[in-house]
Amino acid sequence: MNIKIALWLVWVGFIAYILLLSPPLHLDDTLTLLKNIFTLNFSEINPIISSLFALIGIWLLIYSGLLFIDGRMQSIPFYPFALASVASGVIGLIPYLALRNSNQAFSGRKDSFLNLLDSRFFGIVLSLSTIPLLAYGFGFGDWGDFVQQFQSDRFIHGMSLAFCLFCLLFPTVLGDDMARRSWNNPLIFWTVTLIPLFGPLVYLSLRPSLPETTR
């Protein structure tokens, strides 16, 4: 199946599932949760849920490390979809993945923003930020409460599935990024692909710098 069609089907299917088949939305509970998160009132939140929310942000930054560079060579820029993703997570990201064309080249100079996203420092900082988030969630979280909320609350249910989709969709952009760096190694591709979250983080921390060209 054409990858673009598959991505649109995933996008429509995910939205339809969340709206029609997922557990009910408890709006008051969701607003209270978001208020506690944004006011850093973590004592009122199951650590698994606060860690999961933060890891969605980590995933958005991981994709940003590839797609702002990719967007330079596309007919559509990535930044509108990046803004949409901040508000809607993977729902805002998938349309860009479906609309972009495979591109394995980069031309021109990197500005300071792209230099930051392209740096190994960026990947290392994300990796070091992820470790305590996972430790906090696994070490202090209430898994029974999380399972109960996953089964009964649309927001928690959808956020959990979105995390999984971020993992599954990463290979759709990884190959092009590796090719732009002349790092065509199938073993690296599959290692990064098959290790959820930490595979992409290690990739960002170790990948060769993107070569620049003069126009």
ABEGO torsion letter per residue (X at the ends): XBAAAAAAAAAAAAAAAAAAABBBBBAAAAAAAAAAAAAGBAAABBAAAAAAAAAAAAAAAAAAAAAAAAAAABABBAAAAAAAAAAAEAAAAAAAAAABBBBABBBEBBBAAAAAAABAAAAAAAAAAAAAAAAAAAAABBAAAAAAAAAABAAAAAAAAAAAAAAAAAAAAAAAAAAAAGBBBAAAAAAAAABBGAAAAAAAAABBBBBBBBX
